[in-house]
Amino acid sequence: FHVASLRSWEPNYRIETIVRAFALLRADGPATLHLFGGGAGEAALRALVAQLGLGDAVVWHGLVPATQLPQRLAACSVSVSVPASDATSVSLLESMACSLPVVVSDLSANRQWVTEQGGLVVDGSDPAALAQALRTLRDDPARCERLGAHNRALIEARGSSAVQMDRMAQLYRELLRS
């Protein structure tokens, strides 16, 4: 079971909470945490991973070029994004476009994209709640597949650059006619 986190290693994104939740998840089964990104919190995160004895279960990807991200995410089972505050997250949309189910914090920006058909919404400050959501997905691979397929279809319909650019082009044409 491979868990991806694409958010910056800054306090708002609660990567420490993700690491603590991952430790709880890992206590009852094998799993790997993939940390993408980077930031000022790297040293503290590395120390926490070592303190929790997770060194062999965490992959530090750092910043990955956009061209390589889909391939790396294809190896993952679920994506986690639990910031304290946020607008529409590009990393959330990237995860959904790569057919991953998502576990997100309860923010209106997340709720506009994530429904019960695409993922789980949790209290992003609670490692135990996050670990339970991850357990739920780990224990039901068929559900993960359904959620991921739903997310991919949703992004193709509402979130792709092509769809959005076509929509803007149509709006410009309408403005020119008026």
N, C-alpha and C positions, 0 to 999 in steps of 0.2 A: 504494500500500500504506500503510494508516493504522494506526499502532500507538498504543494507548491505555494510559496508566498512571493509575490512579485513587488511588494511595496518597499519603499525606502526604509532604511534602518534608522528612523527618526522616531521620537516619542509618540507623535500623533498616530502612527501606524501600528502601535502595540505589537511589535515583533516579539518582545519579551513575553507577552501573553501567549502568543502562538507557540513559542518554544516551551513554555510551561505546560500548555495544553498537550503539546506533542509528547512531552515526558510522561504525562498521564496515559495517553493513548499507547505509547510504546511499552508501558508497564504490563499490558496484557496482550501483546502481540507484536510481531515485527512490522516495522514501518521505516520510511526514510523521509526526512524533511529536506526540501530543496529551497534554499534561500537565494532568491534573485535580488539584485539591487545593490545597495551600498549606502553608506552614510555615516554620520558622526557616531552612531551607536554601535559600530562594529566591535570595538574592543570589549564593551560591556556584554554584547551578545555572545562573543566568543568565550568570555569568562563564564557566563551563565551556562552555555552548552557544556563546557568542561565540568563545571560544578555539578551539573545534573547527570554527568556520565553519558552524554549523548554524542560524543565526538565521532564515533563510528557510524552514526545514523543521520548526520547532517552533512549535506553537500552545499558548499559555499560557491555558488555560481558567479556572484558579483553581477556587474552590469553586462548584459548580453546584447549584442546587436539585434535589431528587430528582425533581420533576415534569419537569424538562428533560433529565435524564441519559439516559433511553432514546433520545431523539431525537438527542442528540449522539453516543452510542455507535453508533447505526445507521450513522453515516458512517465507522466504523472497521472494520478488517479483523481485528484480533487485540487481545487485552488481555494486559498483562504485569504480574505481581506477584511480585517476588523478594525478600521481606524476609528478614532474618537469623533472625528468630523471629516466631512469630505463632500465634494461635488461628484458628478459622474466620473467614475474612475476608468481611465484608459486600460489599466491593468486588469480590471474586472471584465471589461469588454473583450480584451485579448484572450483571457482565460475562457470566456464563453465561446468566442470564435473558434477556439481550439477544442471544442466539444467537451469541456470539463464541467462537472457539477461544481457549484461554488458554495462556500460557507462564508457569510458576510455579517457584519455588525448591523444592528437595527437602526439604519439611517434612511431618511426619505430618498436620498440619491440612490441607495442600493435597492430599496423597495420598488422603484420605478422600473428596474431591470430584473430583479430576482423575485420569482413567485415560487409557490410550492412545486411547480412543475420543473423548476430549474435549479433549486438549491435550498439551503437552510439559512434562516436568519436567527442570529443568536445575540446574547449580551456580549459584546466584544471585549468587555473588561473582565469576563469570568472564564478563567482557564478550564474549570470543570465543565461548564456548559459547552465550550468550544470542543473539548475532548469528547464529550458525549455526542455531539453532532458528527464529528469525524468517525467515531465508532459506528454510528448508525449507517454511515455511507460505506465504511470498510466492510461491514457485515452484510451488505446487500449490493453486490457488484451489478446485478441486473438493474437496480434502481439508479446506480451511478451512470450506467450506460444510457438509460432513458433520460435522466436529467441532462446529461451532456448533449445528447441529440437535440433535446428541446432548446438548449442554450444556443447551439450552432444555428438552428433554424431561426430563432429569434434574432440573432445578430445578422443573418443573411437578409431577413425581412426589414429590420429596423435600424441596424447599427453599422452596416458596412459603409465604407467610404463611397462606393459606387452609388448606393441607394441615396445617401445624403447629398451627393453632388448632383444626381439627377433631380432630386427634389429642389435644390437651390436653382438649378438651371430652369426648371419649370416656373418657379417663383419669379425669376428675372424676366422670363418670356411674358408672364402675366402683367408684370409692371410695365413692360415696354408697350403692351397693347392698350394700357389705360391712359 
